[in-house]
Amino acid sequence: MISTRGNAVRRRVWTTVAVTFSIFCSIMTASLAGSSGNIPVWNVALGFVLSAAGGIALVWRHQQPWPVLAMTLIGPLFFATDATASLIALFAVAAFARGLRLAGAAAAVFVVCGISLTYDAFRSREFSVLTMGTRTPEDGSELVHYDVALWIPWVSAAVMVGIVVALSLLARTKSALVEAEHVRDLATEKTDVLREEMIRAEERTRIARDMHDTIAASLSRISLFAGGLQVNAADNPEKVVNTAAMIRTTAHEALDELKGIVGVLRGNGDRREHGGHQGIDALGDLVNGARAAGIHCRLEAELLPGDVGMLAGHVCYRVVQEALTNVQKYASDQILVISVQGSPHEGIRIRARNKLSDRPPMTSNGSRSGLRGLAEQARDIGGKVEAGVIGEDFLVTCWVPWSS
């Protein structure tokens, strides 16, 4: 709003200057023409009136440029007056006119300027604008009167029209550049907003998929723990207590993960505000907890010091968690050997291997999408997750970049 108000004030100031200057030039021309004595008074008077009217009409040169231009052409075309108003009107017309329309307007102004200066060329030297700098001889003799060559007024008119058109085109180009920059800034802002929305939507989708897999794994483990507790309720009391503690811990983790996904999808939460840490340095606690719940597993880790990326660490955690869940489902009587190796230059590689079991699965329920979801997550950060039967073993492998 401040910029718009400033533009309006500047336009009013320029309009005042243009009208004042045009009328001043009309008065000066009428004074010179009347004093020269070789132009009828009625011609000078009518020329002044028409020229002054054209100068006043410059107030509306931006709203009605063509009528104002036509009005400024009448006076100098037929009478001995100046064409300053027509030059100012041409500047306004050139701000938007192009091609033949601009050429026609410039030609019309050139003609009236040439006629006006031709009138001037035939006046006495002391009353002519073209020879106004002539001084009276020091010896007191009279000025030598001579006619100015007719090509001089027309060359002068061409120069003035050329300067006006050039300045107007320069101003129009500058205005177009400013407008283009404004449009570009608006487009950039919209593009940034759309990009942020896309990034936010992709992040929510990724987190929702990740949370789905995590919660599915947690609920599956709860189901397996509960089934084992029901079958082995009369066995070792300490094992029963540990299994119940694992059920409670896993349920709390699943509930926290659920709170996290609801907050993220609403756009007012951060998954890291909920739930425990799920990075590569939490693998030891994960394996110890599974071992306490009765899963036969061993962790072998060889990691160089350094900060592992959050996404890479989370994928590694989820791969180990999924391997523990699968061995608990399908090979609870076998040992799961988990090998973790990594360095900043070579990335992180995980191998989880267990023998196939002849026992029937502890449960037939499952999402069947845990490993597929992990493969998608790893692929999103430039890694890879594969799983399958090799001989008598079931092998899960994972590789992810160190700093992802």
N, C-alpha and C positions, 0 to 999 in steps of 0.2 A: 504493500500500500504506500509506503514511504517513497519507493522508487517511482511509482505511477504519479504521485503528487509532484515529485521533483521534475519528471518529464513534462507535466502540464505547465509548471511554472516556467521552465526553460522555453517551452513553445510560445508562451505568452510574451516573454521578454523578446524573443527573436521576431515575433510578429510586430511588436511595438517598434523595434529597431527598423524592420523592413518598411513599414508604412511611413515612419518618420523620415527615413532616408529618401524614399521615393518622392514624397511630397517636397522635401528640401531640394532635390534635384530638379523637380518641376518648376519650383519658384526661381531657382538660379537660371534655368534655361529660358524661362519667360522673361526674366530681367535682362539677360544678355540679348535675346532676340528683339525685345522692345527697344533697347538702347541702341541697337545697330542702325535703326532707321530704314532698313531696306526690306522689312517684312511688315505687312499690314497689321494694324492693332487687332482687328477682329480675328485674324488668323492666330495671333499669339494668345488672345483671350480664350478662344475655343479650345486651342491646344492645351492650355493650362487646365481648363475645367475638365476635359476628358482625361488628361494625364493624372490629375489629382483624384478623380473618381476611380481610375484604375488602381492608384496607390491605396486608396481606402478599401477597395475590393480585395486587396491582398490578405485582409483579415480572414477571408474564407477560402484561401488558396488550397488548403488541404482537404476541405470538405467538397468544394466544387472547382477542381483545378482547371478543367477545360473552359467553362464559362468565364472564369476570372482571367485566364490567358487571353481569350477572345476580347474581353473588355479592355485589357491593357494594350492590345494591338491597334485599336481604333484611332487613338489620339496621334501617335507618331506616324501612322500610315498616311494621314491626310493633312496634318497640320505641323507647324514648326514647334515641336516640343520634344522632350527627351523620352527614351525607351527604357529607363531604369526599371519601371514596374514590370515590363514584359520579361526582362532578364530574371527578376526574382520569381515571377510566375513560372518561367521555364524551369527553374531549379526545382520547384514543387512538382511539376509535371514529370520531369526526368526521374523523380524518385520512384515512379511505378511504371511509366510508359516504356515500351520496348519496340525495337524494330522500326517499321514504317511510321508508326504513330509518333515515336520520338523524333525520327528524322523530319517528319512534317512539321512538328512543333518547332524544332530547331531552325528549320528553313524559314518559317514565318517570322520568328524573332530576328533572324539574320536580316531579313528584308527590311523590317521596320527600323532596326538599328542602323542599317546602311542608309535608309532614307533620312533618318534623324540626323546622322552625322553629315550627310550631303547638304542638308539645310545649313548646318554649322559651317561647312567648308566655304560657302558663298557669302558668309558674313564678313564684316571687317575684321582685320587681324586681332584687334584689341578686344573684340566681342566673340571670338571663336574659341571653343574649347580645345580644338586641335592646335591652335597657335597661341594659347593663353599666356605662355611664357615669354612672348615677344616683348622686348623692352623698347621704350621710346628713345630714339637717338639722343646722345648727350649734347649734341650741338643745337638741339631744339628743332631740327627739321622734322617734317612729317614722315610717318611710316610709309614705306613703299607698299602699296597695295598690290597683291597678286592673288591669283586663284590657286587654291590647294588642288593638287592632282586628284581626279575623281577616284582613282583606285585606292587612295589612302583611307577614306571613310569606310570603304567596303572591306579592306583588309583589317582595319580596326574592329569593325563589327564582327568579322569572322573570328578574330582572336578572343573577343569578349564572350561570344556564344560558345566557343570551344572551351574556354576556361569554366564557364558556368556548367556546361554539360559534364565536363571531366570531374568537377567537384561534386556534382550531384551523383554521378555514378560511383565515385569513391565513397560518398556517404551511404549510398544504397548498399554497396558491397560490405561496408563495415557493419551496417545494421543487419544484413543477412547473416554475417558471421556471428554476430551476437545472438541472433535468433537460433542459428544452428547450434551454437554452444548450449543455449538454454534447452533446446529440444534434446540434444545429446545428454545433458545432465539429467533431464527427466527420464529419458530412456534408460540411462545407467542406473538410476535409482530404482526404476521398475524391475530392471534385470537383476539387480542385487536382491531385491525383495523376493523375486521368483526363485533365485538361486538359493537364498536362505530357506525358503519354504521347501524346496526340493531336498536340500541337505537335511533339513529337520525331518521331513517325511521319510527319507531313506534311513536316517538314524533311528527313528521310531520303529520302522519296519524291521530293521536289523535287531534292535534290542528286543522287540516283541517276539521275534523268532528265537532269539537266544534264550529269553525267559521261558518260552514255551518248552524248549528242550530241557532247560534246567529243572523246571517244575515237574515235567514228565519224569525225569530221572529221579528226582527226589521222591515223588509219589510212588514210583516203582520200587524204590529201595524201602520205603515205609511198608509197602505191601509185602515185600519179601521178608523184612524183619518180623513183621507181625505173623506171617505164616510160619516162619521158623520158631518164633516164640510159642505159637500154639502147639506145634508138633513136639517141641522139646521142653515143655513147661515143667516136666518132672525131672529134668536133668540138673546139671550143675546150677545152683542158685546164682552164683556169681555171673555166669554166662547169661542167665535170664535178666539180671539187673543191667548188665552191659547192653544187651539188646534193647531193653526198654529205654535206656538212656539214649541210644542211637536213634530210636524212633522219635523220641522227644526232640532231640537236636535237629534231626532232619526235617521234622514238621515245622519247627521254628524257622529254619532256613527257607523252606518252601513258602511259608507265610510272608517272610520278609521280601523274598523275591516277587511274590504276588503284589505286595504293596509298591515295590519299585516299578513294576510294569504299569500298574494303574496310574501312578504319578507321571511316568514318562509319556504315556499315551494321552494323558490329559494336558500335557505340555507345561506342567508346573512342578515337575519332580526330576530327580536325578537318581538313576539306578544305584549310584555309588553311595547314596544316602541310606540305603536299606541293605540288609543282609550282611554276611561276613565277607571277609576278603577272599576272593577267588582268583589268585594269581599263582605263578609258578612256585613262589616261596611258601605256599600253603599246601603243597603236595604231600609233605611229610605228615601234617595233621590229618589230611584226607585219608592217607594210607593207614595211619595208626588207628583212626576211628573205624575204618573198615575191618582192620585186623581184630579190633576189640569186639566187633560184631560177629566174628566167626569166619570172615573171609580169609582164605589162605593167600597171602600176597607178600611180595618183597620189592622194595624200591632201591634201585641202584642209580645214583645221580652223580654226574660229572659236569658241573657247570662252572665256567670261568666267572670271576667277579664282574659285576656290571649291572646296570639297570635294564631289565627286560621290559619291552613295550607292554602297555596295559592290555591291548587286544591279543598280542601273542601269548602273554601269560594266562589270560582267561581261556583261550582256546586249548592250551596245554592242560589246564586244570580240568576243563570239560572232557577232554579225551581220556584222561586218567579216570575221571569219575564214571564215564560211560563204560570203560573197560572193566572197572570194578562191578558195576551193575550187571553187565553181561555175564561175567564169570559167576556172579552170585545166582543169576537166573539159570544158566545152562551148564555150569561146570563147578558147582560148589565144593566138589571133592578134589578139585585140582588146585595147583599152585599157580598164581598169576605173577609173573616176573615183569616188572616195569623198569625199563632202562631209559634214563633221561641224560642226554648229552647236549652240550651247547657252548657256543662262543659267539662274540659279536660279529666275527667274520663269516662263520659257517652257519649261523642260525641255530635253531633248537630242533633236535630230533628225538622223538619218543618211539619206543617199541614196547608193546604190551603183548606178551606171549603166554598162552596156557594150553595144556593138553586138552584134547576133546574128551568128554565124559560119556560114559555109557548110561548114566542115570537119566531118567526123564526130567525135563525142565520143571523147576519149582512152580512156575506159573506160565500160563499160555497167553496172558494179557500183556500188552505192550503197544507202544505207538508205532514201532517198526520204523521210526524216522530219526532216531538219535544219531546214528552214524552218518546218515545222509545230511542231516542238519549241520553236523560238525564239519563235513566236507565242504558245504557251502560257506560256512563261516571262515574256514581256513583259506578257501579260494578267494574270498573277498579281500584278504590281507596279503595275498600272494603266496600262500602256503598250500599244503596238500595233506589230505587224510585218506588213508586206504585201509580196508579190512577184508579178511577172507581166510579161508582154510588153506594151510600149506602142509601137506602130508597129514600128520596126526595132530597138528597144532592149529590153533586159531590165533591169528596175528593181526594186531592193530598197529599201524605205523602212522606217524605224523611228522611233518616238517613245516616250520613257520619261520619267517624272518625274525631276527633278534629284536629289532627296535620297532616293530609294527604296533 
